[in-house]
Amino acid sequence: MNKKVINIPTIILLICFSFLIFSCYSNKIDLSKSIDNNEVAKKAIFNFAKRNKLFKENLVFNVEIYNPLNKKILKTVSKNEKKWINEGVYENMIVVNIFGDNYYKNKYSTLENLSDITKPNQFVEIENKLFIWFDPKKGTDENTNEILKKYGVLTNGNKDSMNIINDAKKGADYYFCTNNLNKYKIINTNIATGYYKPPKLNCK
């Protein structure tokens, strides 16, 4: 009677090879699709309010979420002209920008018109300060409108204020690993998000 001989090293090698294939497949999964951008924004906001010195400088803060963040490269398009070009995205990274708004008064109108498409519909209120942002997947409810009115951001008529940008004013950029939101770095800068090289994150 012939007995089958089990080759132990071969079996171990096959198991390791199968695990390697599974690991490679798992790493290709787009984790950013399962991330709630609003929850990431709140994580950045709570840290900002507790630890960032810029929290003291304003009453109202605008929040922007970049998921993904585009890679921007300054290229020469003609002899006398340079232009920022998008060349791909930064993988495994989500960025939250927090910027103090000095010109928030009557910035948005209750009127439904094209100029109000990006009217803030998400907010966080901390220590009598307001953080606002726009989520294209959600609508604006009456509670949000009341909060915006409370801080003078929302007017019942036409908008009175203008969008004025102070180039010297700093904001905070929070860079999170999409596969581990507990890994992040913070940059306080007056350079717009995406227009400087982001910090290196060890997201493995």
C-alpha positions in Angstrom: 0.0 0.0 0.0 1.4 3.3 -1.1 1.4 6.1 1.5 1.2 9.7 0.4 4.0 11.8 1.8 3.1 15.2 3.0 5.7 17.8 2.1 5.5 20.2 5.1 7.8 22.9 3.6 5.7 23.0 0.4 2.5 23.5 2.4 4.0 26.3 4.5 5.2 28.0 1.3 1.8 27.8 -0.3 0.1 29.2 2.8 2.6 32.1 2.9 2.1 32.8 -0.8 -1.7 32.8 -0.4 -1.4 35.3 2.5 0.8 37.5 0.4 -1.7 37.6 -2.4 -4.5 38.5 0.0 -2.5 41.2 1.6 -1.7 42.8 -1.7 -5.4 42.7 -2.7 -6.4 44.3 0.7 -3.9 47.1 0.2 -5.6 48.0 -3.1 -9.0 48.6 -1.5 -10.0 52.3 -1.6 -10.5 53.0 2.0 -11.3 56.6 1.4 -14.7 55.6 0.0 -15.7 54.2 3.4 -14.6 57.3 5.3 -17.1 59.8 6.6 -15.6 63.2 5.6 -17.7 65.0 8.2 -16.4 62.8 11.0 -12.8 63.5 9.9 -13.6 67.2 9.8 -14.9 67.0 13.4 -11.8 65.1 14.5 -9.7 68.0 13.2 -12.0 70.7 14.6 -11.9 69.2 18.2 -8.1 69.0 18.1 -7.9 72.6 16.7 -10.1 73.9 19.4 -8.1 72.2 22.1 -4.6 72.6 21.0 -4.1 75.1 18.2 -3.3 78.8 19.0 -5.2 79.9 15.9 -8.5 79.0 17.7 -8.2 82.3 19.7 -8.1 84.5 16.6 -11.6 84.2 15.2 -15.2 83.7 16.1 -16.2 81.9 12.8 -14.1 79.3 11.0 -14.5 77.9 7.5 -13.7 74.2 7.0 -12.8 72.5 3.8 -12.2 68.8 3.2 -9.9 67.4 0.5 -10.5 63.8 -0.2 -8.5 63.2 -2.2 -6.0 66.1 -2.4 -4.8 66.9 -5.9 -1.1 67.1 -6.7 -0.5 70.6 -8.1 2.6 71.4 -10.1 3.6 74.8 -11.4 4.3 74.5 -15.1 5.4 77.0 -17.7 2.7 77.2 -20.3 4.3 80.0 -22.3 7.2 82.4 -22.3 5.6 84.7 -19.8 3.1 82.5 -18.1 3.1 79.8 -15.5 0.1 77.8 -14.4 -0.8 75.3 -11.7 -1.6 71.9 -13.2 -3.3 69.0 -11.5 -1.2 65.8 -11.9 -2.9 63.0 -10.0 -3.7 62.8 -6.4 -2.0 62.0 -3.1 -2.9 58.5 -2.2 -4.0 57.4 1.3 -4.4 61.0 2.5 -7.4 63.1 3.5 -6.9 66.8 4.4 -9.0 69.2 6.5 -8.3 72.9 6.2 -9.5 75.2 9.0 -9.4 78.9 8.3 -10.6 81.9 10.4 -13.2 84.0 8.6 -12.9 87.8 9.3 -15.6 88.6 6.8 -18.4 86.1 7.8 -21.1 88.8 8.5 -24.1 88.3 6.2 -21.9 86.2 4.0 -24.8 83.9 2.9 -28.4 84.5 2.1 -31.5 82.5 3.1 -32.7 83.0 -0.5 -32.4 79.9 -2.7 -30.3 81.1 -5.7 -27.2 80.0 -7.6 -24.9 82.0 -5.3 -26.0 79.9 -2.3 -25.3 76.5 -3.8 -22.3 76.1 -1.4 -24.0 77.6 1.6 -22.7 75.8 4.7 -25.0 72.9 5.8 -22.7 71.4 8.5 -21.4 73.0 11.7 -19.8 72.4 15.0 -20.1 74.9 17.9 -17.4 74.9 20.5 -16.9 77.4 23.3 -19.1 80.0 21.5 -17.2 79.7 18.3 -18.6 78.3 15.0 -17.0 76.0 12.5 -18.9 75.7 9.2 -18.6 73.7 6.0 -20.5 72.4 3.0 -21.4 68.8 2.3 -22.7 68.3 -1.2 -24.5 65.1 -0.1 -26.6 66.8 2.5 -29.2 69.5 2.6 -29.6 72.5 4.9 -32.1 72.1 7.8 -33.7 74.8 9.9 -31.4 74.1 12.8 -28.3 74.9 10.7 -30.0 78.1 9.5 -30.7 79.2 13.0 -27.1 78.6 14.0 -25.8 80.6 11.0 -28.2 83.5 11.9 -27.0 83.4 15.5 -23.5 84.2 14.5 -24.6 86.7 11.8 -23.4 84.5 9.0 -26.8 84.3 7.4 -29.0 87.2 6.3 -32.6 87.2 5.3 -32.0 89.3 2.2 -29.1 89.7 -0.3 -25.6 89.1 0.8 -23.8 92.3 2.0 -20.2 91.1 2.5 -17.5 90.3 0.0 -15.1 87.4 -0.1 -11.8 89.1 0.9 -8.7 87.0 1.4 -5.9 88.1 3.7 -2.8 86.5 2.2 -0.9 86.9 5.4 -3.5 85.1 7.6 -2.7 81.5 8.6 -5.0 78.5 8.6 -4.4 75.0 9.8 -4.1 72.0 7.5 -4.7 68.6 9.0 -3.2 65.7 7.1 -4.8 62.3 8.0 -3.9 58.8 6.9 -7.1 57.3 5.3 -6.2 53.9 6.7 -5.5 55.2 10.2 -7.1 58.5 11.3 -5.0 58.4 14.5 -2.0 59.2 12.3 -1.9 62.8 11.2 0.2 65.9 11.0 -0.7 69.6 11.3 0.6 72.5 9.4 -0.2 76.1 10.2 0.4 78.1 7.1 -0.8 81.0 5.0 -0.3 79.0 1.8 -3.4 77.6 0.2 -4.0 73.9 0.7 -2.6 71.9 -2.2 -0.1 74.6 -3.3 2.8 73.3 -1.2 4.3 69.9 -0.7 2.4 68.1 2.1 4.2 66.5 5.0 5.2 62.8 4.8 2.9 60.5 6.6 3.9 57.0 7.7 0.5 55.4 6.7 1.7 51.8 6.4 
